[in-house]
Amino acid sequence: MKKVLLLPGWMRTLRLYKAHNDFDVRIGKLDDESVLADYVIGLSLGSLAVLQQVESIKGKIILINPPLPKKSILIWFVNWLKFIVTEGLFFERQKFTRNPIKFISALIVCVKLLNVDFSKTLDSIKGRLLIIRGRNDRFFCNDKTIKFLSAREIRIIEINGGHNWCEEIEKTINDLTKDTGSELLPK
């Protein structure tokens, strides 16, 4: 059985993701056990957390709607506002802390991750990297992102969906990580 680890995006609750014996969801950083996973998956801002810690990952890497390439924080903020208007925040799926110190701390981590240029990291792992992109994600993993990744010869699968986690993303992940679907990833 394959072990799968998911690092979700910013301010997501764990109740969004279905529980499976071989599917582990972590918030934040990888630990010693998680780097032994067959697949490490990052969703949205979680993709950048995976890229930041990539040296410790032994398995294959799947990034879902990664917010790439590096842009100014102002551009990310405007895109985030457009995203809220279009796709919404899914308050039943996201949990905003009532603790202002935790919120500010999470916001600082978010800004720091968005300020990193992961170009060299992507080039170094492209042989074990796959990107899943929702065709309707126009604000974070948009057409410019796809051109940026395609220029690096990184494999991209486009699915029906937007930026948020959806059944199509879950189905694609399940297909990719089961034993018969692993050939879909680059070797």
C-alpha positions in Angstrom: 0.0 0.0 0.0 1.3 3.5 -0.9 1.7 6.1 1.8 0.4 9.5 0.8 1.0 12.8 2.7 -0.9 16.0 2.0 0.1 19.5 3.1 -3.1 21.6 2.5 -3.3 25.2 1.7 -3.5 28.1 4.0 -6.1 28.0 6.8 -7.8 24.7 5.7 -9.3 22.5 8.3 -8.7 18.7 8.2 -12.4 17.9 8.0 -12.2 18.9 4.3 -10.2 15.8 3.4 -11.6 12.2 3.7 -9.7 9.9 6.0 -7.9 6.9 4.6 -5.4 4.5 6.2 -2.7 5.4 3.6 -3.6 9.1 3.3 -2.1 11.4 5.9 -2.9 15.1 6.2 -0.4 17.4 7.9 -0.6 21.1 8.5 2.7 23.1 8.2 6.0 21.2 8.3 7.1 17.7 7.3 8.5 15.5 10.0 10.8 12.4 9.9 7.9 10.0 9.3 6.4 12.1 6.5 9.5 12.2 4.3 9.3 8.5 3.9 5.9 8.8 2.2 5.6 7.4 -1.4 3.9 10.7 -2.4 4.0 14.1 -0.8 1.3 16.4 -2.1 1.1 20.1 -1.6 -2.2 22.0 -2.2 -2.0 25.7 -3.0 0.2 27.4 -0.5 1.0 23.9 0.8 2.8 23.4 -2.5 5.3 26.1 -1.5 5.8 24.5 1.9 6.6 21.2 0.1 9.1 23.0 -2.2 10.7 24.7 0.8 11.3 21.3 2.4 12.0 19.3 -0.7 15.5 18.2 0.3 14.0 15.9 2.9 11.4 14.2 0.7 12.3 10.8 -0.7 9.1 10.0 -2.7 7.3 11.6 -5.6 5.9 15.1 -5.4 2.5 16.3 -6.6 1.7 20.0 -6.4 -2.0 21.0 -6.8 -2.6 24.5 -8.0 0.7 25.9 -6.9 0.9 29.7 -6.6 3.9 30.1 -9.0 6.1 31.8 -10.2 7.2 34.4 -7.6 5.2 37.7 -7.9 4.9 40.8 -5.7 2.8 40.5 -2.6 0.5 43.2 -4.0 -0.2 41.1 -7.1 -0.9 38.0 -4.9 -3.2 40.1 -2.6 -5.2 41.4 -5.6 -5.4 37.9 -7.0 -6.6 36.6 -3.6 -9.4 39.3 -3.5 -10.5 38.3 -7.0 -10.4 34.6 -6.0 -12.7 35.3 -3.0 -15.2 37.1 -5.2 -15.1 34.2 -7.8 -14.7 31.0 -5.8 -15.3 32.1 -2.2 -13.6 31.1 1.0 -15.8 28.1 1.8 -16.2 29.0 5.4 -17.5 25.6 6.2 -14.1 24.2 5.0 -11.7 26.9 6.2 -11.0 27.8 9.8 -9.8 31.3 10.7 -8.3 31.5 14.1 -9.7 33.8 16.7 -6.2 34.3 18.1 -4.8 37.3 16.4 -1.2 36.3 17.2 -1.7 32.9 15.4 -3.3 34.7 12.4 -0.5 37.2 12.1 2.1 34.4 12.4 0.3 32.4 9.7 0.1 35.5 7.5 3.9 36.1 7.9 4.6 32.5 6.9 2.4 32.9 3.9 4.1 36.2 2.8 7.5 34.6 3.3 6.7 31.6 1.1 5.2 33.8 -1.6 8.4 35.8 -1.7 10.6 32.8 -2.5 11.7 32.0 -6.1 11.4 28.3 -6.4 12.7 28.1 -10.0 15.9 26.2 -9.1 14.1 23.9 -6.8 11.6 23.0 -9.5 14.4 22.3 -12.0 16.1 20.0 -9.5 13.1 17.8 -8.9 11.2 17.8 -12.2 11.9 14.1 -12.7 9.7 13.2 -9.7 7.3 16.1 -9.9 3.8 16.4 -11.3 1.5 19.4 -11.2 -2.3 19.1 -11.1 -4.1 22.3 -12.2 -7.8 23.2 -12.1 -8.6 24.7 -15.5 -10.7 27.4 -13.8 -8.0 28.5 -11.4 -7.4 31.9 -12.9 -5.8 33.6 -10.0 -3.1 31.4 -8.4 -2.2 28.6 -10.9 -3.2 30.5 -14.0 -2.1 30.4 -17.6 1.2 32.3 -16.8 1.9 29.6 -14.2 1.4 26.9 -16.8 3.7 28.6 -19.3 6.3 29.0 -16.5 6.1 25.2 -15.6 5.9 24.0 -19.2 9.1 25.9 -20.0 10.7 23.8 -17.4 9.3 20.6 -19.0 7.3 19.7 -15.8 4.4 17.4 -16.4 1.0 19.0 -15.9 -2.4 17.4 -15.6 -5.4 19.7 -16.1 -8.7 18.8 -14.5 -12.1 20.4 -14.4 -12.2 22.6 -11.3 -10.9 25.8 -9.8 -8.4 26.4 -7.1 -10.3 24.9 -4.2 -10.1 21.2 -3.3 -12.9 19.3 -5.1 -14.0 15.8 -5.9 -12.1 15.9 -9.3 -8.9 16.7 -7.5 -9.5 13.9 -5.0 -10.3 11.4 -7.8 -7.2 12.4 -9.7 -5.0 12.0 -6.6 -6.6 8.6 -5.9 -5.9 7.4 -9.4 -2.3 8.7 -9.4 -1.4 7.2 -6.0 -2.9 3.7 -6.3 -0.5 1.0 -7.5 -2.0 0.9 -11.0 -1.8 4.6 -11.5 1.7 5.4 -10.5 3.0 5.2 -14.0 1.2 8.6 -14.6 4.0 10.3 -12.8 7.3 11.0 -14.4 9.9 8.4 -13.6 
